[in-house]
Amino acid sequence: MNILVACDSFKDALSAEGVCLAVAAGLARSHPEASITCMPLSDGGEGVLDVLRAPLDLSPVTIDVMDPLSRIIPAQYGLSGDSKVALVEMAAASGLQLVTLEERDPRKTSTYGTGQMLADALARGARRAVLGIGGSATNDAGLGMAAALGWRFKDARGDAVPPDGGHLAQVARIVAPPGPLFEQVDVLCDVTNPLYGPNGAAWIYGRQKGGDDATLAQLDDGLTHIAALVKRQLGRDVADMPGAGAAGGLGFGAMVFLGARLRRGIEVVLDLVGFDAAARKADVIITGEGHLDGQSAQGKLIQGLCGRSHGTPVIALCGKLSATPQQIREMGLKGATCINSEERPLAQMLAATRENLERTAERLSLT
C-alpha cells in the first residue's frame, strides 16, 4: 500500500513537517508493509516558507523586525539566488503564534514587521515578491505593512496615525511613498472573505485574535472606513474582492498598496511540490489541519487538496472537528477523525498533539 501523508501545520502545536512525521510514525506501526511518503503542505499562510524553500531553491535571510506588538524579534524570509524574487511569510513577523493568549488584542497588533521584511528584500534588489498570508494576529488592513514601505497615514489634523487595527477609523489622508516598490507581487491567499461586513476580516477571524463583540464591531467599522477612504483618495475599489479580508485585511492592503494579485495559495503550493504525481501513485491520502470546520471548504488546504486527489480516497485528522458530516462529504473527504478523544484545557491538548496524532494514525482504518 502506498500512503501519502500531506498535512498542514496544527497552529500553536506542530509544523506541517512535524504533523506529517507524527502521522507517518503512527501509520508505520500499524501498517509496517506500507510505503509512506510525507509531503508537508501549506495553504499560503503559516509554514509556507518551510514548505517551498527546497522547490524554489531559496536562501534564508534573517533580520530583526517588529512583532505584532512592536517588540523586536528575528524573522526569516527566502531570497532567490539572483536576489530578484523574495518569498515572505507574514506569520514570521505578524503571526498569531507570536502573541500569547493573554496578549491577543487585534486593536493593538500591526503588520509592520511584514512590511520590514518586504522592505529589506526590496533593498537587496528583489523585483518580485511572493507573500504568504494567513495565521495573522492582526486586523489592520495591511496599513502596518504599507507604513514600513513608505506609505503614510494621517488624521484630520495631519498627525501620523498608528498603523494598527484600533486606529483605522482615525485615518483621514493617505500619502503614497516617493519611489516605486515591486514590479510584481503575488499573494498566496487561503480564504475568500471580503474586507468587512458579517463575513469580513473582523467578524469571522477577529475573535480568535482576542476580540470580543465590541472590539469586532469597532474593527469592522474601521475596515469599512478605510475601504471608503481608499476608494475616494486612491481610486481603488477592492474591498469586496474574494480574499480582501484575508489575514485581517492584509489581502486588501496588498492589492491597494502593492498592486498585488491574489492567488489561491494551496493551488500554487500543490503545483510547486509535485502533489498531482504523488496523489496518482497513492492508494490513500492522509491530510489534516488544526480545526476542521465549515471554513475548511472555502479555499483552504483540505478543499484544494481533495479537488486534486485524482480519485484517491482522502482521510483527514484534526485537533478539533466541528464540520458536519455533510460538510465533510462536500469537501471530498472519505472521512475525518478528531485526535482529541475528550475536551481538556487548550494548553493540554496542544501539548499532546504529537502523541495524539501518532495514536490516532496508528488506529486509523484505511479500507
N, C-alpha and C positions, 0 to 999 in steps of 0.2 A: 504494500500500500504506500502511495506517495501522499504525504501530508504537507500542505503549505500553510505555515503559520505566519499570518500577515496582520499585525496588530498596530494600533495607535498606542500612544502613551496613556497611562492612567494618571490624570492630573494629581499633583501633590503626592504621588506614591511611587511610580516607576516610569522610566523612559520607555519609548517604543521598543528599543532593543531589550531592555530588562523584562518587559512583558512577554516578548517573543521567546526569550530564553527560559523563562519560568514555565510557560505553556509547553514548550518543547521538552523540558525536563520531566514534567508530569506524563506527557504522552509517551515518552521513551520507556517509562516504567511499565505502562500497561500495553504498549504496542512495540515490543522490542524488535520486531521484524520490519517495522515501517521505516521508510526513508523520509526524514523530516527536514524541510527547508525553512529557514527563518528569513522573513523579509520585513524588517521594521518599516512602518509607514507613517505618514503624516498627511493631514488634510490641508496643509499650508500654514498651520499655526505652530504651537509649541512643538519643538523637536524637528522641524523641517530641515534645519541646518545639518544636524547629525545624519539625517536620512539621505540628504542629497550631496553630502561632502564628497563621497567617492564617485558617484555618477558624473558630477560636474568638475571633478579634479580641483577642488577649492583648497586654497591655503588659508589657515586661520589667521585672523588679525584680532588682537585683544587690545582694547583701550578702556580708559576709565570714563564712565558715563554716570548720569543721574538715574537712579531707580525711580519707580513711580512716585515716591515721596521725597524726591530730590536729595537722596543720600548717594554718596559716591560709591560706585561698585565697578568691578571689572566686567566687561561684556565682550563677547566674541561674535564676529561675523566672518563670512567667507569671501575671498577675493580670487578671481581667476588668475592664471599665470601671467597674462598680459596686462593685468590690473584694469581691464576695461569693464568687467562685469562683477558686481557685488551682490551677494545673497545675504540679506539682512533678516533676521528673525526677531520680530518686535518683542516677543516674550523674553528674550535675553536681557532686555533693558526695562521693559514695561509690563512684564508678565505678572499674573496673579500669584504665582508661586514666590514672588519676591516680597510679598507682604503677608504678615501673619493674619489669622482670622480676626484678632483684636484690632489690627491696624487698618483693615479694609474700609475705605470710605471713598466712593467714586467721585465725590465732590472735590477731594484733595489731590487725587492722582493725576499724572500727566504722562504723555508720550514723548516728553522732551529727550529722554535718553535714546529712544529710537531715532529721532532726528539727528542726534550727535553721531550715531554710527553711520547714518547716510552722509552726513557732512564730512566725516573722516574719509569715507570711500571716495567721495567727490574730490577731496583734496589730493588723494592718491592717484587720481586720473580716471576713475570709473566713469563711464558714459551711460551704462545701462545698470539699472537696479532691479533686482527681484526681491520683493518684500513679502515675507510670510507673515500674515496677521492672524490673530486668534489667541485665546488664552490670556487676554489682557486684564489688567487691574484698573483700566481707565474708562472714562466716558467723556473725553474732551474733544471729540470730533476731529482729532488729529491736529489741534492747534499747537500742542506741545511740540510735536514733530516739526511742524511748519516753522515755529519760532526758532528752533535750533538751526534751521536752514536759512534764516534771514527774514522771514515774514514777521511783521509787527502787528500787534492788536492793541488798539487804543480805545479808551472810553470817551464819553461825550466831552470831557474836559481836555482830552488829548494826552492823558496819562496812560502808561502801559498797564494792560490788564494781564494778570497772571494766567498763563495758558493751561488751565485745568478745568475740570468739569463744573466746579461750583461757580465759576466766573463767566460762563458763556454768555449769559444774558446781559452782561455789562459791556460787551464789545460793541462799539459804535462805528469804528472805522478800521479797515483792513489795508495795510500797506505792504505792497509786494517787495521782494528783495531786489537789489540793483542788478545782479548778474544772473546768467542762465543757470539752470540746475541740470538735471539729467536729460539726455536725448530720448530715453525710453525707460519707462517704469512699468513693470508687470506686478500686480498684486495678487498673491495666491489667497483666495478668499473661500472660506468654508461654509458660509451661510448666505441666505438670500434676503435678509431683513432690510427694510428701508431705514432711513436715519431716525425718524421719530414717529410717534403715534403708538397705538396699542401693540403693534408688532415691531416697534423700533428698538434701538440700542438700549435705551434706559429700562423700559418696562419688561423686556424679555431677558436681558442679561444683567441688569443693574443690581438685582437682589443678591446674586452670588458674589458680587463685588463689595457687598456690605451696605447696600442701600435699603432703607425702609420705604414705606409708601410715600411719605412726604418728600424724601430725598429723590425718589424716582420721578415724582411729579415736577420737582424743581429741575432735574436734569433734562427731562423731556421738553420742558418749556425753553431751556437754554438751547437745546438742539434745534428746536423749531425757530428760535430767534436767529441762530447762526445761519440756518438754511435760507431764511428770507434775506438776511444781510448779504450773503454771498451772491444770491440771485440779483439783488439790487445793485451791488457795487462791482461785482466781477462778471456778471452775466452768465453764471454757471447755475444750472437748474438740475441737479443730480441727486437730490435727497431721496427721491422715490426709486432710484435705480436699485435692482437687487444687489445686496452686498454693501450698500452705503452704510448700513448700521453695524457692519462687522467691526469687532474689536473696539466697541464703544464709539463708533463713528469714524474710526481711522480709515475705513474704506472710502467714506465721503471725503475726508481730508486729503487722502492720497489723490483722488480724482481732481479735486479742486486745486490743491497747492502744488502737486507734482505732475499734473496732466496724465495720471496713471490710467491704465485699463485694468479692470478686474477680471481675473480668470479663476475658474474653479480649481482650487488648489489640489484636490485629490486627483483630478484628471491629469494635471501636469506631473504630479509625483508618480502616478502609476505608469505614465509613459516613460519617465526617466529611469525608473528602477527595473523595467522589463517585466511588469506584472503579467501582461497578457500571455506571454510564452510560458511562464511558471504556472499560471492558472490552468492552461490547457493540459499540462502534464500531471496535474494533481488529481487525486481521487476525492479529496475533501479539502476544504479551506477552513482554517480556524482563524477567526478575526476577533476583535474586541475593542472596547473603549470604556472609559470610566463609568459613564452613565448612558444607558441605552433608553432613550425616550422618544417622544414624537419628533423632536428636533433632529434626531439621527436620520430621518428620512428627508431632510431638507438641505441637500448639498454637502452633507458631512461624509466622513470616510466610509462608513459601512454601506450607505446607499450607493455611493460611487463604485465601491468595490463589487457589490452584488451585481451592478449593472454590467460589469465586465468579467464576470466569473466564467463565461463561456459554458454554461450548463453545469459546472462543478458545484456540488452542494456546499453551502456556506453556513457555518455554525458560529455564533457569537458568544463570547464570555464578557461579563461586565461586572463592575463593582456595585452598581445599582440598576435595577430593572424596573422601569415604570411604563414602558411601552406595552400596549395591549397586544393580545395575540393577533388581532387583525393588522395592527401596525407592523408587527414583526413579519408577517407574511407579505405585506405590501413592500417592505424593504427588500424582499427577495431572499430572506433568511430561511433555512431549513428549521432552525431552532435557535433559542437564546437561553443562556443559563447565568444566573447570578452567582458570583463566587462567595458571597456572604450568606451563610445559612440562617443568621439571626441578626436583628438590629442591635448594634452596640454603639458606643460613642464613636464619632467620626475618626478621632485620632487613633483609636484602637483598630478600626477597620483598615485605615490607611497603612498602619504599621504591619498589618498581617497580609497585605496584598500579595506579595511574592508567594508566601506559603499557601494562601487560599487559591491562587492561580494554579500552582502545581497540583494541589489536591483535587481541584475541580477538573483539570485536564486529565488527570490520571483516571478519574471515574467516568469520563465522558464516553457516551456511546456514539460511535461514528457510523453506524449502519442505519 
